[in-house]
Amino acid sequence: MLRLKKKDMVMVMAGKDKGKKGEIKEMHPETGKVVVMGVNIVSKHKRTTKEKPGGIHKLEAPIHISNVQLICPKCAKPVKIKVIPAPSGDKMRACRKCGEVIL
């Protein structure tokens, strides 16, 4: 089970963008990577096509999931996540610092 989901606010904990915050834009569970808005910007050289002009485009590249941590909505700090059972039998995510359930 991946502990992060799309639209979660995360903080980058390692790499050139350490300390930056952003929202998860895409998940790649097969490779264990995520794309975070405004983080790990790279230049991509594109050829001109009928639909799009060419040139150098800036876009977000994927970073490994181990290099990001979820920001708890209640604590507003990067936290580790614990998985707790819900009364219905499902699994829920919770903050390890404050115990708040994260939806």
Secondary structure, 3 states (H helix, E strand, C coil): CCCCCCCCEEEECCCCCCCCEEEEEEEECCCCEEEECCCCEEEEEECCCCCCCCEEEEEECCEEHHHEEEECCCCCCEECEEEEECCCCCEEEEECCCCCEEC
